[in-house]
Amino acid sequence: MRRFPVKQPNTSGLPSSRGLILEYREDEADDSSEPKTLLLSDIFFKPLSYECLRTLPKKPPVEIDLEITQAKRLDSSFEMPEGNIRSKFTLKNQATTGYFGLVQGGWLPMLYGCATPNMICLLDTNVFDGLTGAFRNKKNGNKKAIRNDLVEHLYGSHIIINPMLYAMESPYDGPPPLEDFASRFREGVQKLKASLPKATVLDDLPRLLGAYGLTNDASENFSRTTRFLKAISGFLKSPVPHSNKAACWDEILDVANEHNISASSITLTASLIAVASANQKNAARNVLKFRGGYNDKNAYNAAFDLFALEILLLMIATDESRPIQLCTRDRNLALLWAGLQPNNIHFSDDNSLQYNFTPAEDFLPSEFRAKWKSLVEST
């Protein structure tokens, strides 16, 4: 639970977008005639699960089963009834499966999240740098830099992009001063507009800060989180043996109390999962970047990843009718989000951002699940 100063954030007037248009084309017609095609817009996909991502191969061949829950037909040479379209298909496009869109209810391949009408794409720095660099090279005629279909599809699209995370991630291994943040925000807007002339880039910084209840106290929140992570890093520099898990769990709770880390926060929940998970290479441990020689940079990078998820929660709570996806290439971050299964995301009457987690079974084995539930219910 996190408190923000804006009780009813104003998101009215944000731009709209139909989303990407998808085309289905027959491989070949049975009677040697022209292959039939189907054009769809205003597409909603059912979010994919943690288990789907956990078992997804990291290298080709990769296949993902997607389900369209709602779509509009723009044009079709198929004979089909009028009305809403629902469909299931298997995605075999290898080039786009390494880009994850973290959405309410799970995740989607980023490109297919862009098909949702009015979707706001919150880009992490890796995606931002990859896309703007590739688009700049495309504009300059360097076709070798266009390495995947994601870049090709987004180049002429009318997607909506929020560059806030690019501005917030600092080259100083700590949150940037407000002046530098504003400068990076303007820089990010300029790069995106130059690279994606048809995209809508949210460029009103004061309005974005107000709309999402963000204030310049982020520095203290970062500092508290990084201090906590450094304080517990000694317990977690290597996977915790099962015989020591219960004691380590209690020690981390003591440190969290000393650093004023909420029991229901992403920070503490991820830290406890890093201890309790039966999988020694679990996503939480990888996101928190625990290792020998844990330093300020490791702690900051981990804190920023957690902050990105918190921003996503905040934006979902701000306007549930407005779809948002956090676009990342970090598979572990996607696994953590999908495995936490955030739900009941909302602002309470006292302006607190509230949400529940339902961690995946392998995140919290049974002996720790009961302890975690008791901890959260006591707050």
Number of C-alpha atoms within 10 A of each C-alpha: 15 14 14 15 14 18 16 14 17 16 16 8 6 13 13 15 19 16 23 24 20 15 13 11 14 11 9 11 11 9 7 7 8 11 14 15 14 15 16 19 20 19 24 20 20 16 21 20 16 22 12 15 21 16 8 15 13 12 9 12 10 16 14 19 11 18 16 15 15 18 21 17 17 13 12 15 12 10 7 9 7 8 10 10 15 14 11 12 10 11 14 14 15 15 14 17 23 17 19 26 26 28 24 21 16 22 26 26 21 23 20 20 29 30 24 24 22 21 23 28 22 26 23 23 19 13 18 21 16 12 21 20 17 23 25 18 16 18 14 9 11 12 12 9 14 18 11 13 14 19 20 14 12 18 21 14 19 20 25 24 23 22 26 26 22 22 21 24 21 18 8 10 14 20 22 19 14 15 9 14 20 17 14 21 22 17 14 23 23 14 18 23 16 15 21 23 13 15 19 20 22 17 18 11 15 10 13 18 14 15 19 23 21 16 13 12 9 15 15 11 14 19 16 16 25 23 16 23 30 17 16 18 22 14 17 21 15 14 20 19 13 13 8 11 18 16 11 20 21 12 14 22 19 12 15 22 13 10 15 12 18 17 19 21 19 20 23 19 18 21 24 23 26 28 30 28 24 18 15 15 12 20 24 27 26 17 25 26 20 26 17 11 10 17 14 15 13 20 25 26 19 23 25 24 18 23 20 21 18 17 19 20 21 22 24 20 21 23 18 12 9 16 18 27 24 24 28 23 19 16 18 20 22 28 25 25 25 27 24 23 18 17 14 10 19 20 21 14 9 11 16 16 20 19 19 16 19 15 22 17 13 14 25 22 15 12 10 19 18 11 13 20 13 11 13 15 9 9 9
